Amino acid sequence: MTTQDDSRKAFIPERRSFPAHTTIFKEGELADCAYIVETGDVQITKVVNGRRVLLGTLHPWEMFGELGLIDASPRMASATTLNDTVCMVVSKAAMAQMMDDAPQGLNTIIHSLVQIVRTAGIDLAEARYQLLEREKSF
């Protein structure tokens, strides 16, 4: 098999099945792949001041876990299935190949957008935490 064949193989997504209430990955772990929900639903949560805060729920054909593949930072949140879920897996090698094949200017834009999304995710989690705390005081 040639190197070109190997790079094409990296783009063939593997499918993984997860039972309901399974943690796919945890906040702080290193990213080794990203996921695309094929069937089922996945919640993304972040711990703020010891409390788990919901950032969002993903449905079929939505992607998650890609940020860590782009900037090599640890996972910023955890992903847990709500019901039986099947995901397509985008490997680190496939993402690296896509980034290598992209024009240099596009890579700069993508890295900038990743930083914006990470900051927005932290801000969203903190705001939701503050709302939850306020609700508790009423």
N, C-alpha and C positions, 0 to 999 in steps of 0.2 A: 504494500500500500504506500502511496506517495504522500508527501507532505500536504499537497493540495487535497488529496482524498481525506486525510486526517482533519484538515480545517473544515471541510464540508461536513464530515461526520459530527463535528462539534455543534453544528447547527440543527441536527436532528434531535428534537426534544424528547426527553424521557418523560414518562408519565408516572406519577406517584399518587397512590390512594391513601387518604388519611381518614380514620374514623372520626365521628363527631367528638368535639372537645379535646382534640389533639393539638399540642403545641408544636408548630412546625419549626419555629426558631424562637430564641429568647433574646431580648434586649441585651446588648453588650457582646454577643457572640460575633465571631468573625464570619463574614459572608463568603460562602463558597458557591452559591447559586442564587438565582432569582426564580420566581414562580409566576405562572399565569393560571388563574382559576379557570378550569374547564367546566366543572360542575360543583355546586355547593357554594358555601359562603365562608369568608374568613374575616375575623375581627383583628384589627391592629390596635394594640394598646401600649401605653408607655407608663412607667412608674414615676410619679411626681410626689416627692415628700412622703414616700412609703405607701402611696395610694395608687392603684391601677386606674388609669384614665383612658377611655375609649377615644381613639383618633378617627376611626372610621371602620366601615364594613365593606368588604370587597365582594363582588358578585362575578358570575362568569364573564370571562374575557378581560378581566382587569389584572394588572401586573402588580407584584409587590416584591420587596427584597432586592431591588435592582441598585439602590443607591450605594450600598457597600461594595458592589462589584465595580462601580465606576470610580469611586474615590478611595477604596480600600479601608474605609473607616468601619468600626464595629456597627452592628445592627443598632439602629436608633429606637427600635420598638420591638415588641413581640407579636407573633402571628399565631392565632389559634383558630381552629375550625369550629364553626357553629353546628355543622351537620356533616354527614359523610361527604367528603370533598375529594375531587380528583384535580390535580394540578399538572401542567406541563412545566418541566424544569429547564431553565436556561442556565447552562453551565458557565462557570467563570471563564473557561477557554472560549466559549462561543461569544460571550460579551466582549472579551479582550480582542477577539478577531474582528468583531463589528466596529469596535473603537479604533483599531489599527487601520481598518479599511476606510474609515470616515475621513473627510478632509480635515486638515489641521484646524482650520477656523471653527468647524463644527465641534470638534473636541473641546475647544476653549469655551464655547457657548454651553455645551452640555455640563462641563465641570462647574461653570458659574451657576447654572440652574440647579445643580445638585446642592450647592451650598445654600442657595435661596430656599429650596425645599426643606433641607435639614433645619434651618433656622425657623422657618414657618412651622414645622412640626413641633419643635420645642416650644415655640410661642403658643401654639394651639393647645398643647398638653397643659401648659401652665395656666392658660385662660380657663380651660375646662375644669382644672383642679380648683381654681378660685371660685368658679360657679358652684361646684359641688360643696365647697366649704361654706359658702354663703347660704345655700339651701339647707344645710345642716343646722344653721343658727336660727332658722325661722320656725 
